[in-house]
């Protein structure tokens, strides 16, 4: 599941890795790719995807994701 901003500069995706952990992938203009692990065991990718659909067109994309998820008591940590 993924979403692009209206201007095409921002990409947010949601995936489940091989260990079953939900991750958020962010890319800005094809140059700044970051992967974040969802730090909660009972979170589905659908919950995260609903958040990223709303956040991808915000002025500050990742702060919008962090804020929206933290309001639901879901936290992200940058993946290594």
Residue pairs with C-beta under 8 A, 6 or more apart in sequence:
1 13
1 14
1 15
1 45
1 46
1 49
1 52
2 11
2 12
2 13
2 14
2 25
2 52
3 11
3 12
3 13
3 49
3 52
3 53
3 56
4 10
4 11
4 56
5 11
5 56
5 57
5 61
6 57
9 28
9 29
10 26
10 27
10 28
10 29
10 56
10 57
10 61
11 25
11 26
11 27
11 28
11 56
12 24
12 25
12 26
12 52
12 55
12 56
12 61
12 65
13 24
13 25
13 26
13 52
14 22
14 23
14 24
14 25
14 45
14 48
14 49
14 52
15 22
15 23
15 25
15 45
16 22
16 23
16 45
17 23
21 37
21 38
22 37
22 38
22 43
22 44
22 45
22 48
23 35
23 36
23 37
23 38
23 79
24 35
24 36
24 38
24 48
24 52
24 65
24 76
25 33
25 34
25 35
25 36
26 32
26 33
26 34
26 35
26 36
26 61
26 62
26 65
27 33
27 34
28 61
34 62
34 78
35 78
35 79
36 76
36 77
36 78
36 79
37 76
37 77
37 78
37 79
38 48
38 69
38 74
38 75
38 76
39 74
39 75
39 76
39 77
40 73
40 74
40 75
43 74
47 72
47 74
48 69
48 74
51 65
51 68
51 69
51 72
52 65
54 64
54 68
55 61
55 62
55 64
55 65
55 68
58 64
65 76
66 76
69 75
69 76
